[in-house]
Each structure stands twice: as structure tokens, then as C-alpha cells.
Amino acid sequence: MSVKTVHVDSHAIELSHPDKVLFPGDGITKGELIDYYQRVAATMLPHVRQRAISMQRFPNGIAESGFYQKEAPDYFPDWIDRVMVPVEEKGKEQPQVVCNNAATLVYLANQDCITPHIWLSRTDSLHNPDRLIFDFDPASDDFAPIRKAAQSMRQLLADLGLASFVMTTGSRGLHVVVPLDRSAAFDVVRAFAKDVADVLVSRNPTAFTTEVRKVSRQGRLFVDYLRNSFAQTSVAPYSVRPKPGAPVATPLDWDELAAPELSSQHYTLANIFHRLAQREDPWSEIMQRGYAIGEARRLLDDLRSSA
């Protein structure tokens, strides 16, 4: 058994099989994945701290089906933070990992967790999100409609007094995110997100849709507001995705959407650190923002009534 020990945040972590190939088409090993998360930790941690995590694990690499794991196993070390969260069975709870330090990122990568997915709320107020998110799911491989949808959503949110942030998902599309002040519960935020999505669709019904069933979309871009619910997750910024080339979910400045070479998988393990050396994290200020949606709700209702 190939074992190596690394020391991170004063914790000794035994790495098992660091030479195991997780991305067979690219030859990327588990050791390289671990090294990535250790190096990116300083940039990534502000976006994942104090959030419950769902782990997307691939013990045999991405050539085989992985699995999602929410509950923190008993064998995880005590120094990994956890939060007890309610589960579907009434009165039941389960511990989930909270990634508050670089050592936890490294440990999870050693558990073949390629992608951590995070809650939209923080552990001290699980029922009140501090993120509102729209996920744009493309109807084809053409990235142009994704750009248009994200920019249209940005303008609509600005009309409602809300600044927004954009990120490639590392998969197919883009996330547009609004930081919230946690004054509203999930049901209020979800209802608001649905109405925002409906207004966007009403402005261009031939291009956009909120139809959940793919058969009903008829080639239109899906404006997904459904993640804005309790216990739902989104891919964490700077997470690696289990796809060929090891693409990375990457926060952008809005002006970057105009770059002709941009796609959801443009940034990868091979080029992300070159980017970070050239440009500050575009989401570095997101934690200093936080909007109440009361006034935005009023403006949105005015828009809907005048339409």
C-alpha cells in the first residue's frame, strides 16, 4: 500500500495511493488533486467555511460512477468540523462535514472527494440562506445563450437593487449568485427567485424557460431557481469537477463573459493557478455584501404588475 504523510494546519494526514489515477484520459492522479486543494485553500476557504458539505466521491476515478455522501463517517478524525443537520425522517439528524481549514480540504481529497458541494446557508443559521443562486442549464453546447442569459439576469437583478456575481460551473453552464443578509428564510428566498426567473422568461420566452421537464423546454435555456431550498447545494467555488481535463468551477469578473474563448470548462487544473497569479479572486468581496430582499421584492412586484 502506497502511503505518504503530509502536515497541514498542524495535522498529520496519511495519504493513501497518491499515485492512483482519477482522471484516466489526462493521467491526473489523486496526489495531484490533493496538491491542488492544498494550494488553492487560501482562495477557496472563504467560500466554503461554515457551510455543510456534500461530498462527491470517486474511489475508482471518473471512468466509473461516483457517489454523493452527505453524512460524515465515524472514522473521519475529530479535528474535522461537523454540523448536525435535519434529515427527512422526522426528528432525525446527521453530522455533515464543515470545511473550515486546508487540512479538511486535503483530507477530503484523500477520500477521493473530487467535488465538494456546499449549502447556501451557514452553520449558525441553517434555515436562512446567505446566497441566492440561478443556474443556467444549456440546451446545447453553444455557450452564447449562456452568456446572454447571465447578462440578462445581471441587469434584471440590478434593476431590483441587487448586485450579482458570476461563476463558471466547470460543467456546462454558469451560476449567477446574489449575497443575502440572512434576514429571509428559504421559502421566502425561493419564492422570490422563482418570480425573478419568471420575469426573465417573460421578457424572452423564445430563448428562456423555467420548465422543469426537458421535453417541455423545446430548445430553450433552463433558468434554474430550484436550488434555493433548504439542504440543497451548489458546487463550491474553485472545486474540481469530475470531467475530462479536470475543469474547475471558477468565479469571474462580469467583463470576462465577453472573452470568445470562455466556456464553462475553460479553467482547469492545468491553468487555474496561472489565472490566480494574474488576477485576484473576483468574489473576494462577496462576503462583505449581503442584501435584504424586501425592497427587491417590492420592485419586482412593481415590474410584474406593469408587464
Salt bridges, closest charged atoms under 4 A:
ASP112 OD1 - LYS20 NZ 3.17
ASP112 OD1 - LYS30 NZ 3.70
ASP124 OD1 - ARG182 NH1 2.61
ASP130 OD2 - ARG51 NH2 2.79
ASP130 OD2 - ARG122 NH1 2.42
ASP130 OD2 - ARG131 NH1 3.53
ASP135 OD1 - HIS175 NE2 3.44
ASP135 OD2 - ARG227 NH2 3.11
ASP137 OD1 - ARG172 NH1 3.70
ASP137 OD2 - ARG217 NH1 3.52
ASP195 OD2 - ARG297 NH2 2.58
ASP195 OD2 - ARG304 NH1 3.15
ASP198 OD2 - LYS194 NZ 2.83
ASP253 OD2 - ARG279 NH1 2.41
GLU256 OE1 - ARG275 NH1 2.60
GLU256 OE1 - ARG279 NE 3.72
ASP281 OD2 - HIS47 NE2 2.74
GLU285 OE1 - ARG289 NH2 3.96
GLU295 OE2 - ARG298 NH2 2.54
ASP301 OD1 - ARG297 NH2 3.29
ASP301 OD1 - ARG304 NH1 3.77
ASP302 OD2 - ARG298 NH1 3.10
